[in-house]
Each structure stands twice: as C-alpha cells, then as structure tokens.
Amino acid sequence: MNEKLKIIAKAGIELFCGLLIVTSYLDHYGPWIYCPVIFTVAAFRTIFEGYIDLTLIMFILAYQIQNFIVNLIDFAFF
C-alpha cells in the first residue's frame, strides 16, 4: 500500500508539471478539469482495487455525463 501511494504521488506531480507545460503553450484550460478527475478515479481504483470495479466506474461516469447533458439542455432552453 505504501509503494502505491508513492507512485500515485509521483504521478500527481508529473501530471501537474505536464499540465503547466501544456497550458503555457495553449490558451485552453480544459485539461485542468478533465485530467485531474481521470487521475483521481484511477488513483482510487489503484488504492481500493478490491472495492471499485471498472464496470462500476464506467457506469457511474456514463450516468453522470448523461445527467449533466440533460440538465444543461434543460437549463439552456428553460
């Protein structure tokens, strides 16, 4: 468990540095939202691999995205 946390911390630092480099060249800040969310999901799956199934993650993400789109359309038109 301790080794997994070290790897996740190192990967988080690399992700942060990579995002700084990417956004220094581009004016697009979308990766600052998307990448940490995906990284967090992957980190939780690595730490709690016995409890979090990939199928469950995909179902929850698909449900949340669909719910967001429906609410966004509802907000935009009404």
PyMOL Python script that loads the backbone (N, CA, C, O; Angstrom):
from pymol import cmd

cmd.read_pdbstr("""\
ATOM      1  N   MET A   1       0.830  -1.198   0.000  1.00  0.00           N
ATOM      2  CA  MET A   1       0.000   0.000   0.000  1.00  0.00           C
ATOM      3  C   MET A   1       0.873   1.260   0.000  1.00  0.00           C
ATOM      4  O   MET A   1       0.572   2.223  -0.706  1.00  0.00           O
ATOM      5  N   ASN A   2       1.931   1.254   0.774  1.00  0.00           N
ATOM      6  CA  ASN A   2       2.808   2.413   0.852  1.00  0.00           C
ATOM      7  C   ASN A   2       3.480   2.697  -0.494  1.00  0.00           C
ATOM      8  O   ASN A   2       3.631   3.854  -0.888  1.00  0.00           O
ATOM      9  N   GLU A   3       3.879   1.639  -1.190  1.00  0.00           N
ATOM     10  CA  GLU A   3       4.508   1.800  -2.506  1.00  0.00           C
ATOM     11  C   GLU A   3       3.521   2.381  -3.520  1.00  0.00           C
ATOM     12  O   GLU A   3       3.901   3.194  -4.362  1.00  0.00           O
ATOM     13  N   LYS A   4       2.257   1.965  -3.438  1.00  0.00           N
ATOM     14  CA  LYS A   4       1.229   2.504  -4.338  1.00  0.00           C
ATOM     15  C   LYS A   4       1.043   3.999  -4.121  1.00  0.00           C
ATOM     16  O   LYS A   4       0.885   4.751  -5.083  1.00  0.00           O
ATOM     17  N   LEU A   5       1.058   4.433  -2.871  1.00  0.00           N
ATOM     18  CA  LEU A   5       0.879   5.849  -2.580  1.00  0.00           C
ATOM     19  C   LEU A   5       2.059   6.676  -3.095  1.00  0.00           C
ATOM     20  O   LEU A   5       1.874   7.799  -3.565  1.00  0.00           O
ATOM     21  N   LYS A   6       3.259   6.128  -3.007  1.00  0.00           N
ATOM     22  CA  LYS A   6       4.428   6.825  -3.545  1.00  0.00           C
ATOM     23  C   LYS A   6       4.314   6.990  -5.060  1.00  0.00           C
ATOM     24  O   LYS A   6       4.628   8.050  -5.602  1.00  0.00           O
ATOM     25  N   ILE A   7       3.869   5.945  -5.730  1.00  0.00           N
ATOM     26  CA  ILE A   7       3.721   6.006  -7.186  1.00  0.00           C
ATOM     27  C   ILE A   7       2.624   7.003  -7.571  1.00  0.00           C
ATOM     28  O   ILE A   7       2.784   7.758  -8.530  1.00  0.00           O
ATOM     29  N   ILE A   8       1.521   7.010  -6.836  1.00  0.00           N
ATOM     30  CA  ILE A   8       0.418   7.935  -7.124  1.00  0.00           C
ATOM     31  C   ILE A   8       0.861   9.376  -6.881  1.00  0.00           C
ATOM     32  O   ILE A   8       0.518  10.264  -7.661  1.00  0.00           O
ATOM     33  N   ALA A   9       1.620   9.619  -5.809  1.00  0.00           N
ATOM     34  CA  ALA A   9       2.105  10.971  -5.531  1.00  0.00           C
ATOM     35  C   ALA A   9       3.061  11.439  -6.627  1.00  0.00           C
ATOM     36  O   ALA A   9       2.992  12.582  -7.079  1.00  0.00           O
ATOM     37  N   LYS A  10       3.949  10.547  -7.044  1.00  0.00           N
ATOM     38  CA  LYS A  10       4.886  10.901  -8.122  1.00  0.00           C
ATOM     39  C   LYS A  10       4.128  11.180  -9.418  1.00  0.00           C
ATOM     40  O   LYS A  10       4.454  12.128 -10.133  1.00  0.00           O
ATOM     41  N   ALA A  11       3.129  10.371  -9.723  1.00  0.00           N
ATOM     42  CA  ALA A  11       2.331  10.577 -10.934  1.00  0.00           C
ATOM     43  C   ALA A  11       1.544  11.885 -10.852  1.00  0.00           C
ATOM     44  O   ALA A  11       1.378  12.567 -11.863  1.00  0.00           O
ATOM     45  N   GLY A  12       1.056  12.243  -9.654  1.00  0.00           N
ATOM     46  CA  GLY A  12       0.349  13.508  -9.489  1.00  0.00           C
ATOM     47  C   GLY A  12       1.239  14.708  -9.747  1.00  0.00           C
ATOM     48  O   GLY A  12       0.812  15.688 -10.358  1.00  0.00           O
ATOM     49  N   ILE A  13       2.492  14.628  -9.276  1.00  0.00           N
ATOM     50  CA  ILE A  13       3.444  15.704  -9.536  1.00  0.00           C
ATOM     51  C   ILE A  13       3.743  15.801 -11.029  1.00  0.00           C
ATOM     52  O   ILE A  13       3.807  16.900 -11.579  1.00  0.00           O
ATOM     53  N   GLU A  14       3.924  14.660 -11.685  1.00  0.00           N
ATOM     54  CA  GLU A  14       4.180  14.657 -13.125  1.00  0.00           C
ATOM     55  C   GLU A  14       2.979  15.193 -13.901  1.00  0.00           C
ATOM     56  O   GLU A  14       3.146  15.904 -14.892  1.00  0.00           O
ATOM     57  N   LEU A  15       1.778  14.854 -13.455  1.00  0.00           N
ATOM     58  CA  LEU A  15       0.566  15.369 -14.104  1.00  0.00           C
ATOM     59  C   LEU A  15       0.509  16.889 -13.979  1.00  0.00           C
ATOM     60  O   LEU A  15       0.223  17.585 -14.953  1.00  0.00           O
ATOM     61  N   PHE A  16       0.779  17.400 -12.786  1.00  0.00           N
ATOM     62  CA  PHE A  16       0.745  18.836 -12.556  1.00  0.00           C
ATOM     63  C   PHE A  16       1.775  19.549 -13.427  1.00  0.00           C
ATOM     64  O   PHE A  16       1.465  20.571 -14.039  1.00  0.00           O
ATOM     65  N   CYS A  17       2.985  19.026 -13.490  1.00  0.00           N
ATOM     66  CA  CYS A  17       4.034  19.634 -14.324  1.00  0.00           C
ATOM     67  C   CYS A  17       3.660  19.571 -15.805  1.00  0.00           C
ATOM     68  O   CYS A  17       3.868  20.535 -16.543  1.00  0.00           O
ATOM     69  N   GLY A  18       3.116  18.447 -16.231  1.00  0.00           N
ATOM     70  CA  GLY A  18       2.685  18.308 -17.620  1.00  0.00           C
ATOM     71  C   GLY A  18       1.581  19.283 -17.976  1.00  0.00           C
ATOM     72  O   GLY A  18       1.590  19.859 -19.064  1.00  0.00           O
ATOM     73  N   LEU A  19       0.630  19.477 -17.071  1.00  0.00           N
ATOM     74  CA  LEU A  19      -0.450  20.432 -17.321  1.00  0.00           C
ATOM     75  C   LEU A  19       0.075  21.860 -17.371  1.00  0.00           C
ATOM     76  O   LEU A  19      -0.410  22.671 -18.159  1.00  0.00           O
ATOM     77  N   LEU A  20       1.061  22.174 -16.536  1.00  0.00           N
ATOM     78  CA  LEU A  20       1.666  23.508 -16.594  1.00  0.00           C
ATOM     79  C   LEU A  20       2.333  23.756 -17.937  1.00  0.00           C
ATOM     80  O   LEU A  20       2.219  24.842 -18.504  1.00  0.00           O
ATOM     81  N   ILE A  21       3.033  22.737 -18.445  1.00  0.00           N
ATOM     82  CA  ILE A  21       3.705  22.881 -19.737  1.00  0.00           C
ATOM     83  C   ILE A  21       2.693  23.025 -20.862  1.00  0.00           C
ATOM     84  O   ILE A  21       2.851  23.876 -21.737  1.00  0.00           O
ATOM     85  N   VAL A  22       1.659  22.202 -20.844  1.00  0.00           N
ATOM     86  CA  VAL A  22       0.647  22.253 -21.908  1.00  0.00           C
ATOM     87  C   VAL A  22      -0.071  23.591 -21.910  1.00  0.00           C
ATOM     88  O   VAL A  22      -0.254  24.186 -22.971  1.00  0.00           O
ATOM     89  N   THR A  23      -0.481  24.075 -20.746  1.00  0.00           N
ATOM     90  CA  THR A  23      -1.240  25.326 -20.718  1.00  0.00           C
ATOM     91  C   THR A  23      -0.353  26.550 -20.895  1.00  0.00           C
ATOM     92  O   THR A  23      -0.863  27.646 -21.125  1.00  0.00           O
ATOM     93  N   SER A  24       0.970  26.388 -20.793  1.00  0.00           N
ATOM     94  CA  SER A  24       1.833  27.532 -21.089  1.00  0.00           C
ATOM     95  C   SER A  24       1.906  27.778 -22.595  1.00  0.00           C
ATOM     96  O   SER A  24       2.155  28.904 -23.026  1.00  0.00           O
ATOM     97  N   TYR A  25       1.691  26.734 -23.398  1.00  0.00           N
ATOM     98  CA  TYR A  25       1.709  26.865 -24.852  1.00  0.00           C
ATOM     99  C   TYR A  25       0.324  27.095 -25.440  1.00  0.00           C
ATOM    100  O   TYR A  25       0.195  27.691 -26.509  1.00  0.00           O
ATOM    101  N   LEU A  26      -0.694  26.634 -24.761  1.00  0.00           N
ATOM    102  CA  LEU A  26      -2.063  26.761 -25.262  1.00  0.00           C
ATOM    103  C   LEU A  26      -2.876  27.640 -24.326  1.00  0.00           C
ATOM    104  O   LEU A  26      -2.566  27.744 -23.139  1.00  0.00           O
ATOM    105  N   ASP A  27      -3.900  28.263 -24.847  1.00  0.00           N
ATOM    106  CA  ASP A  27      -4.803  29.056 -24.015  1.00  0.00           C
ATOM    107  C   ASP A  27      -6.039  28.258 -23.607  1.00  0.00           C
ATOM    108  O   ASP A  27      -7.046  28.831 -23.190  1.00  0.00           O
ATOM    109  N   HIS A  28      -5.960  26.971 -23.726  1.00  0.00           N
ATOM    110  CA  HIS A  28      -7.084  26.083 -23.418  1.00  0.00           C
ATOM    111  C   HIS A  28      -6.866  25.461 -22.033  1.00  0.00           C
ATOM    112  O   HIS A  28      -5.849  24.810 -21.795  1.00  0.00           O
ATOM    113  N   TYR A  29      -7.817  25.663 -21.131  1.00  0.00           N
ATOM    114  CA  TYR A  29      -7.674  25.165 -19.765  1.00  0.00           C
ATOM    115  C   TYR A  29      -8.563  23.957 -19.481  1.00  0.00           C
ATOM    116  O   TYR A  29      -8.762  23.596 -18.321  1.00  0.00           O
ATOM    117  N   GLY A  30      -9.095  23.335 -20.515  1.00  0.00           N
ATOM    118  CA  GLY A  30      -9.919  22.139 -20.350  1.00  0.00           C
ATOM    119  C   GLY A  30      -9.199  20.976 -19.695  1.00  0.00           C
ATOM    120  O   GLY A  30      -9.805  20.261 -18.897  1.00  0.00           O
ATOM    121  N   PRO A  31      -7.914  20.759 -20.005  1.00  0.00           N
ATOM    122  CA  PRO A  31      -7.204  19.652 -19.354  1.00  0.00           C
ATOM    123  C   PRO A  31      -7.098  19.790 -17.830  1.00  0.00           C
ATOM    124  O   PRO A  31      -6.946  18.786 -17.134  1.00  0.00           O
ATOM    125  N   TRP A  32      -7.177  21.014 -17.306  1.00  0.00           N
ATOM    126  CA  TRP A  32      -7.124  21.199 -15.854  1.00  0.00           C
ATOM    127  C   TRP A  32      -8.372  20.651 -15.174  1.00  0.00           C
ATOM    128  O   TRP A  32      -8.354  20.379 -13.974  1.00  0.00           O
ATOM    129  N   ILE A  33      -9.432  20.491 -15.912  1.00  0.00           N
ATOM    130  CA  ILE A  33     -10.653  19.897 -15.349  1.00  0.00           C
ATOM    131  C   ILE A  33     -10.660  18.392 -15.597  1.00  0.00           C
ATOM    132  O   ILE A  33     -10.904  17.604 -14.684  1.00  0.00           O
ATOM    133  N   TYR A  34     -10.395  18.011 -16.815  1.00  0.00           N
ATOM    134  CA  TYR A  34     -10.526  16.609 -17.219  1.00  0.00           C
ATOM    135  C   TYR A  34      -9.442  15.711 -16.610  1.00  0.00           C
ATOM    136  O   TYR A  34      -9.752  14.672 -16.028  1.00  0.00           O
ATOM    137  N   CYS A  35      -8.202  16.100 -16.741  1.00  0.00           N
ATOM    138  CA  CYS A  35      -7.088  15.229 -16.326  1.00  0.00           C
ATOM    139  C   CYS A  35      -7.065  14.915 -14.830  1.00  0.00           C
ATOM    140  O   CYS A  35      -6.877  13.752 -14.473  1.00  0.00           O
ATOM    141  N   PRO A  36      -7.246  15.898 -13.932  1.00  0.00           N
ATOM    142  CA  PRO A  36      -7.260  15.539 -12.507  1.00  0.00           C
ATOM    143  C   PRO A  36      -8.425  14.628 -12.110  1.00  0.00           C
ATOM    144  O   PRO A  36      -8.292  13.808 -11.202  1.00  0.00           O
ATOM    145  N   VAL A  37      -9.559  14.773 -12.788  1.00  0.00           N
ATOM    146  CA  VAL A  37     -10.696  13.892 -12.478  1.00  0.00           C
ATOM    147  C   VAL A  37     -10.375  12.450 -12.876  1.00  0.00           C
ATOM    148  O   VAL A  37     -10.613  11.521 -12.103  1.00  0.00           O
ATOM    149  N   ILE A  38      -9.842  12.268 -14.068  1.00  0.00           N
ATOM    150  CA  ILE A  38      -9.475  10.923 -14.515  1.00  0.00           C
ATOM    151  C   ILE A  38      -8.362  10.356 -13.650  1.00  0.00           C
ATOM    152  O   ILE A  38      -8.378   9.170 -13.320  1.00  0.00           O
ATOM    153  N   PHE A  39      -7.391  11.191 -13.276  1.00  0.00           N
ATOM    154  CA  PHE A  39      -6.295  10.755 -12.411  1.00  0.00           C
ATOM    155  C   PHE A  39      -6.820  10.322 -11.043  1.00  0.00           C
ATOM    156  O   PHE A  39      -6.365   9.318 -10.495  1.00  0.00           O
ATOM    157  N   THR A  40      -7.770  11.069 -10.493  1.00  0.00           N
ATOM    158  CA  THR A  40      -8.346  10.728  -9.192  1.00  0.00           C
ATOM    159  C   THR A  40      -9.092   9.406  -9.254  1.00  0.00           C
ATOM    160  O   THR A  40      -8.964   8.578  -8.353  1.00  0.00           O
ATOM    161  N   VAL A  41      -9.866   9.203 -10.303  1.00  0.00           N
ATOM    162  CA  VAL A  41     -10.579   7.931 -10.463  1.00  0.00           C
ATOM    163  C   VAL A  41      -9.595   6.768 -10.565  1.00  0.00           C
ATOM    164  O   VAL A  41      -9.799   5.724  -9.944  1.00  0.00           O
ATOM    165  N   ALA A  42      -8.533   6.944 -11.343  1.00  0.00           N
ATOM    166  CA  ALA A  42      -7.533   5.889 -11.489  1.00  0.00           C
ATOM    167  C   ALA A  42      -6.790   5.645 -10.176  1.00  0.00           C
ATOM    168  O   ALA A  42      -6.470   4.502  -9.848  1.00  0.00           O
ATOM    169  N   ALA A  43      -6.516   6.712  -9.422  1.00  0.00           N
ATOM    170  CA  ALA A  43      -5.829   6.550  -8.140  1.00  0.00           C
ATOM    171  C   ALA A  43      -6.701   5.800  -7.138  1.00  0.00           C
ATOM    172  O   ALA A  43      -6.218   4.908  -6.440  1.00  0.00           O
ATOM    173  N   PHE A  44      -7.984   6.158  -7.065  1.00  0.00           N
ATOM    174  CA  PHE A  44      -8.884   5.439  -6.161  1.00  0.00           C
ATOM    175  C   PHE A  44      -9.020   3.973  -6.561  1.00  0.00           C
ATOM    176  O   PHE A  44      -9.100   3.087  -5.710  1.00  0.00           O
ATOM    177  N   ARG A  45      -9.044   3.737  -7.865  1.00  0.00           N
ATOM    178  CA  ARG A  45      -9.136   2.349  -8.321  1.00  0.00           C
ATOM    179  C   ARG A  45      -7.871   1.577  -7.968  1.00  0.00           C
ATOM    180  O   ARG A  45      -7.948   0.386  -7.666  1.00  0.00           O
ATOM    181  N   THR A  46      -6.723   2.218  -7.998  1.00  0.00           N
ATOM    182  CA  THR A  46      -5.474   1.564  -7.633  1.00  0.00           C
ATOM    183  C   THR A  46      -5.417   1.275  -6.140  1.00  0.00           C
ATOM    184  O   THR A  46      -4.982   0.198  -5.734  1.00  0.00           O
ATOM    185  N   ILE A  47      -5.850   2.219  -5.328  1.00  0.00           N
ATOM    186  CA  ILE A  47      -5.794   2.043  -3.876  1.00  0.00           C
ATOM    187  C   ILE A  47      -6.848   1.050  -3.395  1.00  0.00           C
ATOM    188  O   ILE A  47      -6.548   0.172  -2.587  1.00  0.00           O
ATOM    189  N   PHE A  48      -8.060   1.181  -3.877  1.00  0.00           N
ATOM    190  CA  PHE A  48      -9.173   0.332  -3.432  1.00  0.00           C
ATOM    191  C   PHE A  48      -9.571  -0.638  -4.535  1.00  0.00           C
ATOM    192  O   PHE A  48     -10.740  -0.691  -4.919  1.00  0.00           O
ATOM    193  N   GLU A  49      -8.623  -1.398  -5.045  1.00  0.00           N
ATOM    194  CA  GLU A  49      -8.893  -2.261  -6.190  1.00  0.00           C
ATOM    195  C   GLU A  49      -9.892  -3.370  -5.890  1.00  0.00           C
ATOM    196  O   GLU A  49     -10.532  -3.878  -6.810  1.00  0.00           O
ATOM    197  N   GLY A  50     -10.041  -3.753  -4.647  1.00  0.00           N
ATOM    198  CA  GLY A  50     -10.995  -4.793  -4.303  1.00  0.00           C
ATOM    199  C   GLY A  50     -12.432  -4.306  -4.258  1.00  0.00           C
ATOM    200  O   GLY A  50     -13.366  -5.103  -4.342  1.00  0.00           O
ATOM    201  N   TYR A  51     -12.609  -2.999  -4.126  1.00  0.00           N
ATOM    202  CA  TYR A  51     -13.945  -2.446  -3.958  1.00  0.00           C
ATOM    203  C   TYR A  51     -14.478  -1.725  -5.193  1.00  0.00           C
ATOM    204  O   TYR A  51     -15.690  -1.653  -5.396  1.00  0.00           O
ATOM    205  N   ILE A  52     -13.591  -1.198  -6.007  1.00  0.00           N
ATOM    206  CA  ILE A  52     -14.021  -0.416  -7.168  1.00  0.00           C
ATOM    207  C   ILE A  52     -13.751  -1.219  -8.436  1.00  0.00           C
ATOM    208  O   ILE A  52     -12.607  -1.542  -8.756  1.00  0.00           O
ATOM    209  N   ASP A  53     -14.808  -1.525  -9.131  1.00  0.00           N
ATOM    210  CA  ASP A  53     -14.733  -2.294 -10.359  1.00  0.00           C
ATOM    211  C   ASP A  53     -14.746  -1.341 -11.553  1.00  0.00           C
ATOM    212  O   ASP A  53     -15.381  -0.288 -11.497  1.00  0.00           O
ATOM    213  N   LEU A  54     -14.061  -1.696 -12.613  1.00  0.00           N
ATOM    214  CA  LEU A  54     -14.000  -0.841 -13.798  1.00  0.00           C
ATOM    215  C   LEU A  54     -15.375  -0.665 -14.419  1.00  0.00           C
ATOM    216  O   LEU A  54     -15.692   0.418 -14.911  1.00  0.00           O
ATOM    217  N   THR A  55     -16.191  -1.700 -14.407  1.00  0.00           N
ATOM    218  CA  THR A  55     -17.549  -1.600 -14.955  1.00  0.00           C
ATOM    219  C   THR A  55     -18.374  -0.601 -14.155  1.00  0.00           C
ATOM    220  O   THR A  55     -19.140   0.172 -14.731  1.00  0.00           O
ATOM    221  N   LEU A  56     -18.224  -0.610 -12.845  1.00  0.00           N
ATOM    222  CA  LEU A  56     -18.937   0.343 -11.997  1.00  0.00           C
ATOM    223  C   LEU A  56     -18.498   1.768 -12.298  1.00  0.00           C
ATOM    224  O   LEU A  56     -19.332   2.671 -12.363  1.00  0.00           O
ATOM    225  N   ILE A  57     -17.215   1.976 -12.481  1.00  0.00           N
ATOM    226  CA  ILE A  57     -16.705   3.310 -12.793  1.00  0.00           C
ATOM    227  C   ILE A  57     -17.269   3.794 -14.123  1.00  0.00           C
ATOM    228  O   ILE A  57     -17.710   4.938 -14.235  1.00  0.00           O
ATOM    229  N   MET A  58     -17.255   2.925 -15.130  1.00  0.00           N
ATOM    230  CA  MET A  58     -17.767   3.314 -16.442  1.00  0.00           C
ATOM    231  C   MET A  58     -19.261   3.641 -16.368  1.00  0.00           C
ATOM    232  O   MET A  58     -19.711   4.593 -17.005  1.00  0.00           O
ATOM    233  N   PHE A  59     -20.029   2.870 -15.605  1.00  0.00           N
ATOM    234  CA  PHE A  59     -21.455   3.127 -15.462  1.00  0.00           C
ATOM    235  C   PHE A  59     -21.697   4.469 -14.776  1.00  0.00           C
ATOM    236  O   PHE A  59     -22.537   5.252 -15.219  1.00  0.00           O
ATOM    237  N   ILE A  60     -20.965   4.734 -13.699  1.00  0.00           N
ATOM    238  CA  ILE A  60     -21.143   5.991 -12.970  1.00  0.00           C
ATOM    239  C   ILE A  60     -20.755   7.181 -13.836  1.00  0.00           C
ATOM    240  O   ILE A  60     -21.465   8.186 -13.856  1.00  0.00           O
ATOM    241  N   LEU A  61     -19.639   7.083 -14.550  1.00  0.00           N
ATOM    242  CA  LEU A  61     -19.228   8.179 -15.424  1.00  0.00           C
ATOM    243  C   LEU A  61     -20.227   8.411 -16.555  1.00  0.00           C
ATOM    244  O   LEU A  61     -20.557   9.556 -16.864  1.00  0.00           O
ATOM    245  N   ALA A  62     -20.705   7.344 -17.169  1.00  0.00           N
ATOM    246  CA  ALA A  62     -21.686   7.492 -18.250  1.00  0.00           C
ATOM    247  C   ALA A  62     -22.980   8.118 -17.730  1.00  0.00           C
ATOM    248  O   ALA A  62     -23.567   8.979 -18.385  1.00  0.00           O
ATOM    249  N   TYR A  63     -23.418   7.680 -16.548  1.00  0.00           N
ATOM    250  CA  TYR A  63     -24.637   8.232 -15.953  1.00  0.00           C
ATOM    251  C   TYR A  63     -24.457   9.711 -15.638  1.00  0.00           C
ATOM    252  O   TYR A  63     -25.344  10.515 -15.924  1.00  0.00           O
ATOM    253  N   GLN A  64     -23.321  10.080 -15.051  1.00  0.00           N
ATOM    254  CA  GLN A  64     -23.089  11.471 -14.685  1.00  0.00           C
ATOM    255  C   GLN A  64     -22.989  12.378 -15.922  1.00  0.00           C
ATOM    256  O   GLN A  64     -23.502  13.496 -15.919  1.00  0.00           O
ATOM    257  N   ILE A  65     -22.333  11.893 -16.961  1.00  0.00           N
ATOM    258  CA  ILE A  65     -22.221  12.684 -18.188  1.00  0.00           C
ATOM    259  C   ILE A  65     -23.589  12.877 -18.828  1.00  0.00           C
ATOM    260  O   ILE A  65     -23.926  13.977 -19.265  1.00  0.00           O
ATOM    261  N   GLN A  66     -24.371  11.812 -18.881  1.00  0.00           N
ATOM    262  CA  GLN A  66     -25.711  11.909 -19.456  1.00  0.00           C
ATOM    263  C   GLN A  66     -26.575  12.853 -18.621  1.00  0.00           C
ATOM    264  O   GLN A  66     -27.316  13.664 -19.178  1.00  0.00           O
ATOM    265  N   ASN A  67     -26.491  12.760 -17.320  1.00  0.00           N
ATOM    266  CA  ASN A  67     -27.270  13.622 -16.443  1.00  0.00           C
ATOM    267  C   ASN A  67     -26.852  15.082 -16.613  1.00  0.00           C
ATOM    268  O   ASN A  67     -27.703  15.971 -16.619  1.00  0.00           O
ATOM    269  N   PHE A  68     -25.559  15.333 -16.751  1.00  0.00           N
ATOM    270  CA  PHE A  68     -25.069  16.688 -16.966  1.00  0.00           C
ATOM    271  C   PHE A  68     -25.587  17.269 -18.274  1.00  0.00           C
ATOM    272  O   PHE A  68     -26.003  18.426 -18.315  1.00  0.00           O
ATOM    273  N   ILE A  69     -25.565  16.480 -19.338  1.00  0.00           N
ATOM    274  CA  ILE A  69     -26.030  16.959 -20.645  1.00  0.00           C
ATOM    275  C   ILE A  69     -27.518  17.268 -20.611  1.00  0.00           C
ATOM    276  O   ILE A  69     -27.951  18.289 -21.145  1.00  0.00           O
ATOM    277  N   VAL A  70     -28.295  16.405 -19.996  1.00  0.00           N
ATOM    278  CA  VAL A  70     -29.743  16.635 -19.903  1.00  0.00           C
ATOM    279  C   VAL A  70     -30.023  17.903 -19.099  1.00  0.00           C
ATOM    280  O   VAL A  70     -30.851  18.720 -19.502  1.00  0.00           O
ATOM    281  N   ASN A  71     -29.346  18.073 -17.975  1.00  0.00           N
ATOM    282  CA  ASN A  71     -29.568  19.277 -17.163  1.00  0.00           C
ATOM    283  C   ASN A  71     -29.079  20.535 -17.870  1.00  0.00           C
ATOM    284  O   ASN A  71     -29.683  21.597 -17.721  1.00  0.00           O
ATOM    285  N   LEU A  72     -28.007  20.436 -18.628  1.00  0.00           N
ATOM    286  CA  LEU A  72     -27.515  21.576 -19.374  1.00  0.00           C
ATOM    287  C   LEU A  72     -28.494  22.009 -20.453  1.00  0.00           C
ATOM    288  O   LEU A  72     -28.735  23.202 -20.633  1.00  0.00           O
ATOM    289  N   ILE A  73     -29.055  21.051 -21.167  1.00  0.00           N
ATOM    290  CA  ILE A  73     -30.055  21.361 -22.197  1.00  0.00           C
ATOM    291  C   ILE A  73     -31.301  21.961 -21.545  1.00  0.00           C
ATOM    292  O   ILE A  73     -31.868  22.925 -22.060  1.00  0.00           O
ATOM    293  N   ASP A  74     -31.725  21.397 -20.424  1.00  0.00           N
ATOM    294  CA  ASP A  74     -32.889  21.910 -19.714  1.00  0.00           C
ATOM    295  C   ASP A  74     -32.637  23.352 -19.239  1.00  0.00           C
ATOM    296  O   ASP A  74     -33.515  24.208 -19.349  1.00  0.00           O
ATOM    297  N   PHE A  75     -31.451  23.607 -18.720  1.00  0.00           N
ATOM    298  CA  PHE A  75     -31.101  24.944 -18.256  1.00  0.00           C
ATOM    299  C   PHE A  75     -31.031  25.927 -19.419  1.00  0.00           C
ATOM    300  O   PHE A  75     -31.456  27.073 -19.278  1.00  0.00           O
ATOM    301  N   ALA A  76     -30.507  25.505 -20.557  1.00  0.00           N
ATOM    302  CA  ALA A  76     -30.333  26.394 -21.692  1.00  0.00           C
ATOM    303  C   ALA A  76     -31.666  26.787 -22.321  1.00  0.00           C
ATOM    304  O   ALA A  76     -31.833  27.926 -22.758  1.00  0.00           O
ATOM    305  N   PHE A  77     -32.610  25.860 -22.371  1.00  0.00           N
ATOM    306  CA  PHE A  77     -33.870  26.159 -23.055  1.00  0.00           C
ATOM    307  C   PHE A  77     -34.981  26.634 -22.133  1.00  0.00           C
ATOM    308  O   PHE A  77     -35.913  27.295 -22.589  1.00  0.00           O
ATOM    309  N   PHE A  78     -34.904  26.315 -20.858  1.00  0.00           N
ATOM    310  CA  PHE A  78     -35.986  26.709 -19.961  1.00  0.00           C
ATOM    311  C   PHE A  78     -35.428  27.530 -18.831  1.00  0.00           C
ATOM    312  O   PHE A  78     -36.176  27.966 -17.956  1.00  0.00           O
TER     313      PHE A  78
END
""", "prot")
cmd.dss("prot")
cmd.show_as("cartoon", "prot")
cmd.util.cbc("prot")
cmd.orient("prot")
